[in-house]
Amino acid sequence: MGVTRKLRWGILGVAKINERIIPAFTEARYAELIAIASRTSEKAQRAASRWHIPRAYGSYEALLADREIEAVYIPLPNSLHAPWTIRAAQAGKHVLCEKPLASHAEEARSMVAVCRQCGVALMDGFFWPHHPRTARIREEIARGLIGEVRHVQGSFSFLLELDPSNIRLQPELAGGCVMDVGCYPVYGALWVFGELPHRVFARAQYEFGVDLTMTGILEFGEGKTATFDCSFVWPFRQALEIVGTRGRIRIPDMWLPPDPAVFFVETEDGYKAEIAVSGVNQIAAMLDNFSQAVLHQRPPEPSAENAVQVMQVLDALRESARIGQPITVR
Ligand SMILES: NC(=O)c1ccc[n+]([C@@H]2O[C@H](COP(=O)([O-])OP(=O)(O)OC[C@H]3O[C@@H](n4cnc5c(N)ncnc54)[C@H](OP(=O)(O)O)[C@@H]3O)[C@@H](O)[C@H]2O)c1
């Protein structure tokens, strides 16, 4: 018999991204938001009354002490992902932590180890893997019309207001554009090839002590490559292109798709298809996938180990850009 109840959630922090997450809870079928916490009671109360959330806590610790909360969503600055994931796990909560999972891979590994010891689930908060269009793209690759995949090209950039108080511009909070948006095309390349690159090389421009722009190349086995770019000072772009020996798949809005979410398959012999997937809120899909995994006592997908691999590549890219040399990943 299927589980019909909803998993009970709390949120640690009144973050900007909550503007998109909280409405998605009302669309989710297996998740119920019952509490929000902030470092100040007033901020928590204001958010709770605005969004009709039953419980407000004036500290993250107080929310973690609420025994009725089963899972937490952590939308804190990147450097706080690990400490609060670990505290949440030790309080027995399942954790959906915003992307990227941690400040670096070593920290991410310790999060995975603690969650495992505590018997709780852990997943990072990338939305796009949960959109059913992503599975459709995989099917199109597997159909083989585009031939063997040889190259992936991805981008994610937007014009950020360069206010130094933004968490993205603070090195001590693990800011920077590759951590904020470059992680999407990097993850996208790993997702397409299903493996870690052997070697990476990146170049970056820095200000405020963080990368404002980064461009990089990832070398996979058998001559397969990926290139990516990301920026806080370039206009909004969010595309992925998958290049095969006989054709290509173009996804103009891979990470934050409109409805319907569309992609294009084009081959050398003139075949052209536009494929649309409609009626999906990918954030609600993510909340439901995670909640269902917990309710059915199975590990959530994508796995936390997958998130560690993404961090491993982000570490190598940041190191490569810093020293101006390629870095071997494996
Ligand atoms: N998946 C996505 O599409 C997506 C999109 C945007 C952002 N994100 C991720 O979500 C996370 C939060 O991003 P955001 O733009 O929503 O952040 P934000 O609003 O600037 O900050 C997040 C919240 O963290 C809390 N916080 C705790 N300690 C803090 C400190 N030392 N400095 C600043 N804030 C602190 C604050 O909440 P209280 O004051 O209430 O405690 C703050 O409102 C990041 O990891 C980011 O990468 C993901």
The ligand as an SDF file (V2000), in Angstrom:
LIG
                    3D

 48 52  0  0  0  0  0  0  0  0999 V2000
   18.2110   26.2370   -6.2610 N   0  0  0  0  0  0  0  0  0  0  0  0
   18.1660   27.4860   -6.7490 C   0  0  0  0  0  0  0  0  0  0  0  0
   17.6670   27.7260   -7.8460 O   0  0  0  0  0  0  0  0  0  0  0  0
   18.7230   28.6050   -5.9250 C   0  0  0  0  0  0  0  0  0  0  0  0
   18.4360   29.9250   -6.2570 C   0  0  0  0  0  0  0  0  0  0  0  0
   18.9430   30.9550   -5.4430 C   0  0  0  0  0  0  0  0  0  0  0  0
   19.7360   30.6340   -4.3570 C   0  0  0  0  0  0  0  0  0  0  0  0
   20.0310   29.3300   -4.0710 N   0  0  0  0  0  0  0  0  0  0  0  0
   20.8840   28.9730   -2.9300 C   0  0  0  0  0  0  0  0  0  0  0  0
   20.1770   29.2580   -1.7430 O   0  0  0  0  0  0  0  0  0  0  0  0
   21.0640   29.7200   -0.7390 C   0  0  0  0  0  0  0  0  0  0  0  0
   20.5740   31.0700   -0.2390 C   0  0  0  0  0  0  0  0  0  0  0  0
   20.5390   32.0240   -1.2800 O   0  0  0  0  0  0  0  0  0  0  0  0
   19.6350   33.3690   -1.1440 P   0  0  0  0  0  0  0  0  0  0  0  0
   19.9400   34.2320   -2.2950 O   0  0  0  0  0  0  0  0  0  0  0  0
   18.2310   32.9950   -0.8890 O   0  0  0  0  0  0  0  0  0  0  0  0
   20.3370   33.9910    0.1610 O   0  0  0  0  0  0  0  0  0  0  0  0
   19.9770   35.2220    1.1250 P   0  0  0  0  0  0  0  0  0  0  0  0
   18.5350   35.4880    1.1520 O   0  0  0  0  0  0  0  0  0  0  0  0
   20.8980   36.3350    0.8420 O   0  0  0  0  0  0  0  0  0  0  0  0
   20.4760   34.6170    2.5330 O   0  0  0  0  0  0  0  0  0  0  0  0
   20.0080   33.4430    3.0600 C   0  0  0  0  0  0  0  0  0  0  0  0
   19.5860   33.5730    4.5350 C   0  0  0  0  0  0  0  0  0  0  0  0
   20.5730   32.9590    5.3280 O   0  0  0  0  0  0  0  0  0  0  0  0
   20.4540   33.4350    6.6740 C   0  0  0  0  0  0  0  0  0  0  0  0
   21.8080   33.6890    7.1910 N   0  0  0  0  0  0  0  0  0  0  0  0
   22.3650   33.0430    8.2270 C   0  0  0  0  0  0  0  0  0  0  0  0
   23.5980   33.4740    8.4660 N   0  0  0  0  0  0  0  0  0  0  0  0
   23.8640   34.4170    7.5360 C   0  0  0  0  0  0  0  0  0  0  0  0
   24.9900   35.2360    7.2660 C   0  0  0  0  0  0  0  0  0  0  0  0
   26.1150   35.1370    7.9790 N   0  0  0  0  0  0  0  0  0  0  0  0
   24.9060   36.1040    6.2500 N   0  0  0  0  0  0  0  0  0  0  0  0
   23.7940   36.1880    5.4980 C   0  0  0  0  0  0  0  0  0  0  0  0
   22.6860   35.4250    5.7060 N   0  0  0  0  0  0  0  0  0  0  0  0
   22.7280   34.5520    6.7290 C   0  0  0  0  0  0  0  0  0  0  0  0
   19.5580   34.6750    6.6190 C   0  0  0  0  0  0  0  0  0  0  0  0
   18.2860   34.2740    7.1370 O   0  0  0  0  0  0  0  0  0  0  0  0
   17.7660   34.7510    8.6100 P   0  0  0  0  0  0  0  0  0  0  0  0
   18.2180   36.1790    8.7600 O   0  0  0  0  0  0  0  0  0  0  0  0
   16.3110   34.6020    8.5010 O   0  0  0  0  0  0  0  0  0  0  0  0
   18.3870   33.8550    9.6080 O   0  0  0  0  0  0  0  0  0  0  0  0
   19.4640   34.9680    5.1190 C   0  0  0  0  0  0  0  0  0  0  0  0
   18.2540   35.5680    4.7680 O   0  0  0  0  0  0  0  0  0  0  0  0
   22.4490   29.7210   -1.3670 C   0  0  0  0  0  0  0  0  0  0  0  0
   23.1100   28.5190   -1.0560 O   0  0  0  0  0  0  0  0  0  0  0  0
   22.1690   29.7610   -2.8560 C   0  0  0  0  0  0  0  0  0  0  0  0
   23.1940   29.1400   -3.6320 O   0  0  0  0  0  0  0  0  0  0  0  0
   19.5320   28.3380   -4.8410 C   0  0  0  0  0  0  0  0  0  0  0  0
  1  2  1  0
  2  3  2  0
  2  4  1  0
  4  5  1  0
  4 48  2  0
  5  6  2  0
  6  7  1  0
  7  8  2  0
  8  9  1  0
  8 48  1  0
  9 10  1  0
  9 46  1  0
 10 11  1  0
 11 12  1  0
 11 44  1  0
 12 13  1  0
 13 14  1  0
 14 15  2  0
 14 16  1  0
 14 17  1  0
 17 18  1  0
 18 19  2  0
 18 20  1  0
 18 21  1  0
 21 22  1  0
 22 23  1  0
 23 24  1  0
 23 42  1  0
 24 25  1  0
 25 26  1  0
 25 36  1  0
 26 27  1  0
 26 35  1  0
 27 28  2  0
 28 29  1  0
 29 30  1  0
 29 35  2  0
 30 31  1  0
 30 32  2  0
 32 33  1  0
 33 34  2  0
 34 35  1  0
 36 37  1  0
 36 42  1  0
 37 38  1  0
 38 39  2  0
 38 40  1  0
 38 41  1  0
 42 43  1  0
 44 45  1  0
 44 46  1  0
 46 47  1  0
M  CHG  2   8   1  16  -1
M  END
$$$$
